[in-house]
Amino acid sequence: MAKKQVVAIDVGTHTAKMVQLEQSSTGVHLINANFVTYQDADDRYQVAQALEHLWEPLGKPPNQGNLRALFNRDKSEVVLALPRSLVSTKRLANLPAATDDQLANIVEIAAEAELPFQVNEAIFTYHDVRRTSDATSVELISTRRSSVTDYLNLLEQNGVVVSGVTPSMIAIAEVAANGGCTKPTFIVDIGARYTDFCFLENGILRFSRSFRLGGNNLSEHISRTLNIDTDAAAEEKRHISADEAPTSTWTAQLISELQRSIAAANLQREQGASDAENDAIEPENPTLSITEPEIWLSGGGARVPDLAPLLETELNVPTMLWHPLQAIEQHANIKIEPNQAEVRALLDEYGDTLAVPLGVGLSALNPAVDVSLLPKETAETITQTARQRQIFATAGLGILIIGGALFGGYTLQRTQKHRAELVDQRLASYAQPMAAAQTQLGRELALTEMLTHNISPLDILHALSEMFRDRTQVAWTNFNITNLNVPETARITFNLEGSSHNAINSLLGALGSSGVFTNIRPGEVTTITQERKQIFQVQVRCNLTASAVKTFAKKRYPMPEVPMDENESVATEDEPNIEPPLPKTDESKNEKVELENKENEDDR
């Protein structure tokens, strides 16, 4: 499995966060992270300069590759978080029932009348699809095109091309679902300028809103009340309890907004079609119909001392501090394995503020989460560029392969030529023995062909004649043989005349038990009258058995019978036992010498 790497970026009010996740066969690993700060988020030059340092753990921005990166099988992409404050949501109810492919077109048509700004200025998508037998509803997510392009332009100044834009509430929901969120949960992510409120039920995002209250408001309030500068106030707020002045004023505002948000989430849950940005709901004594909910606090603003227990008391909902990094490490197959010790130290210090970038990265690795506000033209450009890079990489790889093949072919040709010469030399040495062997083999094959028995019609007639010895009972009147050159397919046809049915049946039985004929198929028996005698006629078809050739050969060439003594061993039919000639003895030599002497005397 090729590794897939994702760099997730969250550009906040004063801090930009980056995490790098890697997905492999062993699961998801967090291998890098970084944080950079700046004073004014509205100063684009200042933010762009700060973002240059965001890539220091990576060495360089992931999209500035080299030739080696072109041929790297590991995929790498950059995804960006879009703040919830820049996003509008709207429940589109009573849409026609449709498949997933049809739903995209239906939402596009319905969104034109529901978007809070002009269609040509908007980018939108949808999620949380709910279906019944006759209707469909979705939550429409939209934003201004300029809001997205501002962030994309900031990153392009550093040579980074973004392949996905994920709303922050989708990111928070994704990391919560991976971090053990099983109960109905209100997640409150308190940032510097805004607070994101998300309601999850069964691990699915059901409601979200963003309100303008964060850590900056608390720092400014403490600065005015204690008459100290903003930096000193930012440090002082870490030591003032949530229920103590001047922090208590900010805490009361936070409680009011949370009551409003809980009431809106409850209403949308009951009605299923309420506006997610509904600020007209009064926060007084909201009635909770959600069973046993919890509140999870995260972000830098959640570090205010005693904030969690105070909210639990005021809202009557169990409240706890949520550390997303620790949660996913504990509940999901996600390992925190940074490449450097400095990165580990950053994670220990800022891990509770990483809900958004972690969720953005996990959403990019999860194919089921397809919620992106990336402009279509940008997505098409990325796709086209990826194709061009793939074509270039393929062409370069092809050139390397062709060059290697040519060199290897030349080397192989030289090697094969040398081997061919050696083979020719060996074959030349075997030429004379092979010629002699071929001549001998030809003689033996010719002799074998001469000795091979071939069936003739006379063999078949002879076999039938032995069965038809009594011509007064059965005789044949016609005889035909086809395909005799191939005994296995030979077909024999003859007509029989018999004096009775029994005579014909006896002959058919003899044919079946002969061991020569098989597949005997008699036709219909008819009768005629000749010279006042009734004659039975039938046509018989049959074939030869596999052993017919051997049987006919034995009958045509019978083995001679050699008389033997009882004590002598009987030689087999296939291997006759022939005694070898005895060697000449000395007595025969002496007899020959005496005979020669006698002939010499006669000559004298």
N, C-alpha and C positions, 0 to 999 in steps of 0.2 A: 504494500500500500504506500503510494507516494504521500509525503508529508504535505500538509496544507498549513500555511502560516498566515495569520491575520494580525494586522496592527490596528488597534482601535484607539481613536482619539476623541477626547472630550475637551473642547475649548470653553472654559468657564469665564466668570467675571474677572477673576484675578489669577487663576491657575489653569494651566493646560496639562492634562494627564494623558499618558500613553501606556498601554499594555500590549504586549505581544504574546499571542497564544499560538500554540503549535498542536495540530491534530495528527496523530499517527495511529498505528495499530494498537498501541498500548493506552490510548486515551488522549485527553487534552492536557497540555502542560503550559503553565505560565512561565515563560523563559526570560522575559524582559519587561521593564517598566521604567517610567521616568516622570518627573514633575518639573514644570517651569512656572515661574511667577512673573507678573507684570502689574503695573499700577493701574493703568487705564485701559479697559477692554475696548473703548471706542477709538483709541489711537491705533490705527491699523499698522502703522510702521513699527510701533513698539511691540505689538503682538507678533508681527512677522519675524522681527529680530529674535524674540524669545522662542518662537517655534523652531528656529534653527538649532537651538540646543536640545530640542526634544528628541532628536535622532541620535544623540551621542552614544547611548548604549548599543544602537544598531550599527554604528560606524558611518552610515550614510542613509538617506531616505530610501525606503525599500523599492521605489520605482526607478531609481537611478541605477540601473543594472549595467553589467558589462557583458562581454561575449560569453563568459562562463554562465551568466544568469540565463542567457537565451536557451541553453541546452540543459538547464536545471529542471528536473522533473517535479521538484517541490514547488507548489503553488504559493504565491504570496500576494496579498491584496491589502488595501488600506480602506477602512470604513470609519465613518464620522458620526458623532452624536449630534442631534439637533435638539436644542433646549425645548422643553414642554411649553415654555412661555411663548414661543414662536409658532405653536401648532394649535389649530382649531379642530375640534371633534364634533360630530353630529351623528346621531343614530338615524339611519335610513330604514324605516319600517315599511312593511306591506309591499315589498318588492316581489315581482313574480317569482314563482318557484323556478329554479334554473340550476344547471350543472355548473361546475367550477369554470369551464371555458366560456359559458354564456354569461356568467355573473359579471365578469369584468366589463363587458359591453353594456350591460344593464346599469351597473353602478356609474359608468362614465356618462350615460345619458341622464340619470337621476341627479348626479352631482352638480350639473350645470345650474340647476335651480336652487341648490342648497349651499353653494360655496359663499363665504362671506366677502369675496372679492371677485374681480373679473376672471373669467376662465383663462384668458391668455396670460394672466399674471399669477396663476395658481399652479401648484403641483399637489396632486392628491393620490391617495391610495386607500385601502380599507383593510379591516381585520374583524375578529370576533363575529364570524358568520353564524347566524342562528337560523335554522330551517324548521318549518312545519310542513304538513302535507300539501298546503296550497300557497305558502308565502315564504319569503326570505327577508331577513333583516341583517344589516351590517353596520359597523361603526365607521363612518367616513373620517379620514385623517387628511388634513390639508394644511398648506402653508403658502406664503408668498414665494414666488420664484426668486426674488431678490434676496430673501433671507438665506436661501441655500447657496446661491452663487457667491454671496459675500464670503462665506466660509470656504468655499471651493477655491476662490481666488487667493485667499490667504495661504492656503496650502500649496497652490500651484507656484507661488513665488519661491517655494523651497523645492520645486521639482517633484511634488507629490501629486499623483492622480488618484482621486477617490473613486472607489467602485460601488459604494453604498452609503446611504444617509439614513440612519435609524433614529426615530424620535426617542427622546430620553425615557418616556414612560414605558415604551416597548422594551427598551433595554433593561429597565428596573424589573419589569415583570419577568423577563427571561432569566436574569440572575437569581431572582427570588424563587422561581420554579425549580431551578437547579440547586437552590440552597435550602431545601427542606420546607418550603411553604405549602402546608397541607390544610390548614384551617383558613377560614375567612380572615384576611389580613389587610390592615391599612398600613401602607408603607409611606413614611414621611421622610423625604430626602431634603434636608435643609442646606441649601447652598448659600453663596455669598449674597446674592440679590433676590433669588426666587426660591420658593419651596415647592417641590413636586409632591403631589398627593396621589397615590395609586391604591385602588381597591382590587384585590385578587380573591377569586373564589374558585376552588378546585384547581388552583394553579393557573387560572386564566384571568387576564386583565379585563375587568368589567367596567371600570370607571377610572378617570384620571382628570386632574385639573392642576393648574399652577397658580399660585398667588404671590404677589410681590411683598414678600417678607423673608428676610434672611439674616445672615450674620452681619452684613453691612449695616442694616438698620439698628441692630443692637450696639455695634461699635459707635455709630453716630449718636445714638441716644445717650450712651455712657459718656461720650466726649462732651456733649452739651451739658449734661447734668453735673459732671465732675469738673468741667472746665479744663480738660486735658486734650492733647492732640489725638488724632485718630489712631496712630500707631500704638500709643500708650493705652488707649481705650481698648484696642484689639487684644492687647495682652491682659488688661485688667478683667475683661469679661470671662476669662478662663477661671477666675477665682471667686466670682460673685455667684451665689446660689440663685437658682431660677425664681425662688419666691422672695428674694431680697431686692430692695431698691438699689439701683435703678433698673435692674434686669427684670423685675416683676412686671413692669409696664409692658415690656416686649413680650414676656411670657403670656400676659393676658391677651394680647393681640393674636399670638399664635394659637391659643386655645379657642378664641373666637373663630378664627379661620378654619381650624380643624372641625369645630362643631358644624360650621357651614358645609364643609366638604363631606363630613359623615352623613349629614342630612341629604345632600345631593346624591351621594352614592346610594343611600337607602331608597330614595325616590326613584332613581333610574332603575334600580333593581326591581322595584315593584311595578313600575309602569313599562319598563323596557324600551322607552322612546323619549327619554328626557335629554335635554341639551347638556353636554358635559361641562359647559362653561356657565351654567346657570348660577348667577350671583344674586338672583332675586329671592332665594330661599332664606328665610329668617333662621338664625341659629338658635333661637330660644327653645330650650327643652326638646331637641330632636329625639324622635322615638326610633329606637333601633329594633328592626325586625330581623337583623342578621344574627344568626345563632353563634354565640361564643366567639366574637371577633378578637383579634389582637392588633396592637399597634407596634410597628417596628420603626425605630428612629435610626437614621444614618446621615452622613454628610458632616461637614465641619461644624455646622450649627448645633448638631446633636451633642456636642461636647460640653455644652453649658452645664455646670454642676447641678445635680439633683433635678434635671429636667424630666427624665423618664418617670420617677415616682410621683412628681407633681402632676404630670399629665394623666397618669393612671388614676389619681385621686379625683381630679376635676372631671374627667371624661367617663370615669367608671368603666374603663376598658384596660385589661392587662397590657402594660407597655414595657418594652425592653429596648436596649441598644442593640442594633443589628450591625454585625461586622461581616459584610458580604464576602470578603476574601476568605475568612475562616469558615463561613457557612458552606461555600462551594467545595472547599477542600475537605470538609467533613462529610457532606451528604452526596457529593457527585464524584465521578471518576475524573477529577481534575486535580492535578498535582502542581504545587507551587515550587518550581525548581529554577530560580533565577540563575543566570550564568555568572553573576558577579556578587560579591558580598555587599557592595554598595547598594545594589538593587534590593537585596533582602532588607537592608536597613530602611530604605525608603518605603518598602511595603509594610514594615512593622509600624512606621510612623503614620503613614497616610492610607493604610489599608481600609479603614472604615469610610473613606470618601470615594472608593472605587466602584460603587454600584453601577454607575452609568457606563464607563468604559468597559468594565467586565461584561456587562450585558450586551453592549454593542458587539464585542468580539464573539461572544457565545451565539448571538443571533446570526452572525455571518457564517458560523460553522454549522448551524442547524438549518438544513434545507427546508424544514417545515415552517420556519419563520421567514416569510417573504413580504416584509413591510419596509419599503424603502422609498424615500422622497427624493431620490436622485433624478434630475431632469432627464427626460427621454433622449434628448439630443446628446447629452453627455454619455449616457449608457451606450448609445449607438456608436459614438466615437471610440469609446473604450473597446467595444466589441471589434470594431474595424481595425483598431491599432493592434489588438491581440492577434487578429488574423494575420495582419501584415508581419508581425513579429514571428508568428508561427511559420508563415511561408518563408521568411528569411532564415529562420532557424532550420527549417526543413531543407531549404536549398543549400545552406552551408553544410548541414550534415550530409546531404546528398553528395556534395563536392568531395567531402572528406572520404565518404564511402567509395565513390568512384575512383579517387586517387589511390586509396588503399587497395581497391580491387585490381586496378591496373598494375600496381607494383607487385601485389600478391600474385596476380596472374602471370606476370613476367617471371617471377621467381619460381612459381609452380611449373611454368612451361619448361624452364631450364631443368628443373628437377625431374619432370616427367620424361624429358628427352633423354636424360642420362639413364633413367630407369628403363626406358624403351630400348636403348642400345644394349643394356645388360640382358634384357629379356630376349632380344634378337640373337645375341650370341649363344644363349642357352638353347634356344629353339633350333639354331643351326646345328648344335651338337646332337640334338635329338632327332634330326631329320632322317638319317639312315635307319635307326631302329624303328621309327614310326612308319616308314615306308614298308619295311619288312613285316611289321605287325599288321598293317592294313592289308597287305597281300594275303597273309595267313588268315586274317579275319574274313576276307572275301571268299576264300576257298571254303572255310568252315560254314559260312552262311549259305553258300551255294549247295554244299552237301546236305545241310539241314533242310533246305527247301526241297531238295530231291527226296529226302526221307520222310517229309511231312505228308501224312495221309490226307487226301482230299476225298470227300464223299462224292459218289457218282449215283445216278439214278439206279444203276444195277444193284448197288448196296441196299437201297430201299426196296426194290422189287424182290430181291432175295429174301429180305426180312419178312416182307408180306407173304411171299410164297410159302415160307415155313409155317406161317399161321393158317394159310388156306390149303392145307393138304387134302382135305376132303372137298373136291370140286362139286360133288353132288349136293352138298349142303349150302355152301357159300362160294360165290365167285365175284370178281370185280369186272366191270364192263368199261370203265374209263379211268384214266390215271393222269394226273397233272401235277407238276412240281415247279415252284417259282422261288427265286432268290436262293438257290442251292449253293451259290458261291459263298454265302454267309450263313453257316448252319444255324446260328441263333435266330435268324429272321426267316428261315425257309418255311414255306407253306405248302402242304401236301393236300391234294383233293382227289378223291376217287369215289366211284359209284359201286355199290354192292347190290347183288341179287341173292336172296336167300330163300330157302324153302319154308322157313318159319321165322316167327319173331325170336324164338329161343336161339336159333342158329345165328342170327344177326347179333343178339345180345352177347352170345358167347364170344363172337369175334371181337366185339367192342371191348369186352373184358380182357381178352388176350392182348389187344393193343395197349390198354392201360397198364398192364403188368409186365409189358415187354422191357421196360427200361429204356426204350429207344424213342417211343412216341409219347407226346404229352399234349395237354390242352385239346383233347379229343372232343369234337363237337359234331354229333350226328344231326342230320336234318330230319325232316318229316318223312315217315315211312309211308310209301304208297304201294298199292297192289295192282297187278295186271294178271291176265289169264292167258296162258299159252298151252295149246294142246290139252285143254281141259284141266290144266294144273294152275293153281294160284301161286304167283311168284311175288315176293316182297322186295321192294326196291328202296334204297336210301342212299343219300349222298353224305359222305364223311369228310370233315376237315380236321387237320391236326398239324402239330409242329414237332420238331425234333428236340430231344432233351439235350442238356449240356454235355452228357457223357456219350452221346450217340457216335461221335467221331471215334472215340477210343474203342467202343464196342464193335463198330464196323471194321476198324483196323485189325482187331484181334481175329475176327472171322475171316478177313481176307488173307492175313499173314499169321497163321497159327504157329505157335512155338512147337518145335519137334519134341516128342516124348523120348527121353533117354532112360533106358532101364538102369536101375541102380540096386545095389545090395541094400539089405535092410539096415546094415550097420553104418552105411554111408549117409552123410548129412544131405538133406534135400536142398537143392539150390533153388533160390527164388526165381519167379518167372521173369522179373525185370533184370536180375543180376545172376546169370548162369555161373555155376561154380566150375571153373576149368582149371585142372591141375597144371602147374607150370612144368615144362620139360625138365627131365632129370639131367644133371651134368654128366659128362663122360667120365667113366672111371678108368683106373689103370689097367683093368682086365681087358677093356675094349681096345686100349692102346696096344696091349700085348698081342691080342688077336690080329690086329692090323699089321703088326710087325711080322708075325708068323706067316700071314697071308702073303706079304711081299716077298719073304724069303722063299716061300714055295713057288711063287711065280718066277723068281730068278733061277731056281733050279730047273724048272721046266724049259726055260729059254736056253739053258746050257745044253 
